[in-house]
């Protein structure tokens, strides 16, 4: 099993299964892992925080049964992430990533991030925190020693294939200078082999990619190019 706190020699490739063929999900997951992917990224959407609805605990549990050793990086685009910690841990999630935008103080009635991070760790998962493109990276600073990964969205979340926003790399570079070595910095949205080198230069060490991989006739080549960005 991947240790996300270990600094990688090359960027890790997290394949987002949002662009996989849902009718062949396990086969699709096995294929990208066999072709070099390091982990799987699972986008969970509730239809409230973002307008789309996607997969949940049952999908994660099914993948976990079929692939017991894969690291499952779960990104929750939901209004009340605290309600799902135990069920996602039971389903087999390794990383539970929640949005700053639904958390206090950005959202006055939202969950306290300190409490949620403790809840995630107590459930046996790694904790991650994510921001949307308009949100400043400074909101991460109080939690820099508490989580295993920070995620910067480079598209407006809600669906696969959104428009890439390169300006977020400035936030990544600013944040990278302040991160401990055991904390990963992930980017999600519009990542392909042409854009990945700039992301890596900004300090990204976990690259989420969806349609660039699943839409390619040579998935192994795309994954290799992302790793060697």
C-alpha positions as CSV (number, residue, x, y, z in Angstrom):
1,X,0.0,0.0,0.0
2,X,1.2,3.5,-0.9
3,X,2.5,5.6,1.9
4,X,1.3,9.1,0.9
5,X,3.6,10.8,3.5
6,X,6.8,9.5,1.8
7,X,8.2,12.1,-0.6
8,X,8.1,10.6,-4.1
9,X,11.1,10.7,-6.4
10,X,8.7,11.5,-9.3
11,X,5.2,12.9,-9.3
12,X,2.5,10.4,-8.3
13,X,-0.2,9.8,-10.9
14,X,-3.7,9.6,-9.4
15,X,-6.2,8.5,-12.0
16,X,-9.6,9.9,-11.5
17,X,-12.2,7.2,-12.2
18,X,-14.8,9.9,-13.0
19,X,-13.8,9.4,-16.7
20,X,-13.8,5.6,-16.6
21,X,-16.4,3.4,-18.2
22,X,-18.7,2.9,-15.2
23,X,-20.0,-0.4,-16.8
24,X,-16.5,-1.8,-16.6
25,X,-15.2,0.0,-13.5
26,X,-13.0,-2.7,-12.0
27,X,-11.5,-3.6,-15.4
28,X,-10.8,0.1,-16.0
29,X,-9.1,0.5,-12.6
30,X,-6.9,-2.6,-13.1
31,X,-5.9,-1.4,-16.6
32,X,-4.6,2.1,-15.5
33,X,-2.9,0.6,-12.4
34,X,-1.2,-2.1,-14.6
35,X,-0.1,0.8,-16.9
36,X,1.7,2.7,-14.2
37,X,-0.8,4.7,-12.1
38,X,0.1,5.0,-8.5
39,X,-3.3,5.5,-6.9
40,X,-7.0,6.0,-7.8
41,X,-8.8,9.3,-7.3
42,X,-12.5,9.1,-6.5
43,X,-14.7,12.2,-6.9
44,X,-17.8,12.2,-4.7
45,X,-20.4,14.8,-5.4
46,X,-23.7,15.4,-3.6
47,X,-25.7,17.6,-6.0
48,X,-25.6,20.5,-3.5
49,X,-22.0,21.8,-3.1
50,X,-21.6,21.0,-6.8
51,X,-24.5,20.4,-9.3
52,X,-23.5,16.9,-10.2
53,X,-24.1,13.6,-8.5
54,X,-21.6,10.8,-8.8
55,X,-20.4,7.7,-6.9
56,X,-20.4,6.9,-3.2
57,X,-19.5,4.4,-0.6
58,X,-20.7,1.3,-2.6
59,X,-18.4,2.1,-5.5
60,X,-15.5,2.5,-3.1
61,X,-16.3,-0.8,-1.4
62,X,-16.6,-2.6,-4.7
63,X,-13.2,-1.3,-5.9
64,X,-11.7,-2.2,-2.5
65,X,-12.9,-5.8,-2.7
66,X,-11.5,-6.2,-6.2
67,X,-8.2,-4.3,-5.5
68,X,-7.3,-4.7,-1.9
69,X,-3.9,-3.1,-2.2
70,X,-4.8,0.1,-4.1
71,X,-4.6,3.5,-2.4
72,X,-8.0,5.2,-2.8
73,X,-7.8,9.0,-2.7
74,X,-11.4,10.2,-2.1
75,X,-12.3,13.8,-2.8
76,X,-15.7,14.8,-1.2
77,X,-17.4,17.7,-3.0
78,X,-20.2,17.7,-0.4
79,X,-21.8,20.2,2.0
80,X,-21.4,18.1,5.2
81,X,-18.3,15.9,5.0
82,X,-18.4,15.2,8.7
83,X,-21.5,13.0,8.1
84,X,-19.6,10.6,5.8
85,X,-16.3,9.9,7.6
86,X,-17.2,6.6,9.2
87,X,-19.0,5.2,6.2
88,X,-16.2,6.0,3.8
89,X,-13.6,4.6,6.2
90,X,-15.7,1.4,6.4
91,X,-15.9,1.3,2.6
92,X,-12.1,1.3,2.3
93,X,-11.1,4.9,1.6
94,X,-7.5,5.7,2.4
95,X,-7.6,9.5,1.9
96,X,-10.6,11.6,2.9
97,X,-10.3,15.1,1.4
98,X,-12.8,17.9,2.3
99,X,-13.3,21.4,1.0
100,X,-12.3,24.5,2.9
101,X,-15.4,26.2,1.4
102,X,-17.8,24.1,3.5
103,X,-15.7,24.6,6.6
104,X,-15.5,27.2,9.3
105,X,-14.5,30.1,9.0
106,X,-15.2,30.3,5.3
107,X,-18.6,28.9,5.9
108,X,-19.8,30.2,9.3
109,X,-22.1,27.3,10.0
110,X,-19.7,24.7,8.6
111,X,-17.6,22.1,10.3
112,X,-14.5,23.0,12.3
113,X,-11.6,21.7,10.3
114,X,-9.6,20.7,13.4
115,X,-12.5,18.6,14.6
116,X,-13.0,17.0,11.2
117,X,-9.3,16.2,10.7
118,X,-9.3,14.5,14.1
119,X,-12.4,12.5,13.1
120,X,-10.8,11.4,9.8
121,X,-7.6,10.3,11.6
122,X,-9.5,8.5,14.3
123,X,-11.3,6.6,11.6
124,X,-8.0,5.4,10.3
125,X,-7.7,7.5,7.1
126,X,-5.3,10.1,5.9
127,X,-6.8,13.6,5.8
128,X,-6.8,16.1,2.9
129,X,-8.0,19.6,2.4
130,X,-9.0,21.2,-0.9
131,X,-9.7,24.6,-2.3
132,X,-11.5,25.8,-5.4
133,X,-9.8,28.1,-7.9
134,X,-11.0,31.4,-6.4
135,X,-10.0,30.5,-2.8
136,X,-6.6,31.7,-1.6
137,X,-4.1,29.1,-0.4
138,X,-3.6,31.1,2.8
139,X,-6.7,29.3,4.2
140,X,-4.5,26.1,4.5
141,X,-1.9,27.6,6.8
142,X,-3.6,26.8,10.2
143,X,-3.7,23.1,9.2
144,X,-0.3,22.7,7.6
145,X,1.0,20.3,10.2
146,X,-2.3,18.4,10.6
147,X,-3.1,16.9,7.2
148,X,-1.3,14.5,4.8
149,X,-2.3,16.3,1.6
150,X,-3.5,19.6,0.2
151,X,-5.4,19.6,-3.1
152,X,-5.7,22.7,-5.4
153,X,-8.4,22.5,-7.9
154,X,-7.4,23.8,-11.4
155,X,-11.0,23.6,-12.8
156,X,-14.3,24.6,-11.4
157,X,-15.4,21.3,-9.8
158,X,-18.5,19.4,-10.7
159,X,-17.7,17.4,-13.9
160,X,-14.9,15.8,-15.8
161,X,-13.4,17.9,-18.6
162,X,-13.8,21.4,-17.2
163,X,-11.8,24.4,-18.4
164,X,-8.2,24.5,-17.0
165,X,-7.2,27.5,-15.0
166,X,-3.4,27.9,-15.0
167,X,-3.3,30.8,-12.6
168,X,-3.8,28.4,-9.7
169,X,-0.1,27.3,-10.1
170,X,0.9,30.6,-8.4
171,X,-1.0,29.4,-5.3
172,X,0.7,26.0,-5.5
173,X,4.2,27.5,-5.7
174,X,3.4,29.8,-2.7
175,X,2.1,26.9,-0.7
176,X,4.9,24.5,-1.6
177,X,7.5,26.7,0.1
178,X,5.6,26.3,3.4
179,X,4.8,22.6,3.4
180,X,6.6,20.0,5.5
181,X,8.3,17.3,3.5
182,X,5.7,14.7,4.6
183,X,2.7,16.6,3.2
184,X,1.8,16.1,-0.4
185,X,0.5,18.8,-2.8
186,X,-2.0,17.6,-5.4
187,X,-3.6,19.3,-8.4
188,X,-6.9,18.2,-10.0
189,X,-8.4,19.5,-13.2
190,X,-7.4,19.5,-16.8
191,X,-4.1,17.8,-16.2
192,X,-2.4,16.3,-19.3
193,X,1.2,15.7,-20.4
194,X,1.5,19.3,-21.9
195,X,0.4,21.0,-18.7
196,X,2.0,18.7,-16.1
197,X,5.6,20.2,-16.4
198,X,4.4,23.6,-15.2
199,X,2.5,22.0,-12.3
200,X,5.5,20.0,-11.2
201,X,7.7,23.1,-11.5
202,X,5.2,24.9,-9.1
203,X,5.7,22.1,-6.6
204,X,2.9,19.6,-7.4
205,X,3.9,16.1,-6.5
206,X,0.5,14.3,-7.0
207,X,-1.2,14.8,-10.4
208,X,-4.8,13.9,-10.8
209,X,-5.8,13.1,-14.4
210,X,-9.0,11.7,-15.8
211,X,-10.0,12.2,-19.5
212,X,-6.4,12.6,-20.6
213,X,-5.8,9.0,-19.6
214,X,-9.1,7.3,-20.1
215,X,-9.6,9.0,-23.4
216,X,-6.2,8.0,-24.8
217,X,-5.4,5.0,-27.0
218,X,-2.1,4.7,-25.2
219,X,-2.8,5.1,-21.5
220,X,0.6,3.8,-20.5
221,X,2.3,6.5,-22.5
222,X,0.2,9.3,-20.9
223,X,0.8,8.0,-17.4
224,X,4.6,7.8,-18.1
225,X,4.7,11.3,-19.5
226,X,2.9,12.6,-16.4
227,X,5.3,10.9,-14.1
228,X,8.3,12.3,-16.0
229,X,6.9,15.8,-16.4
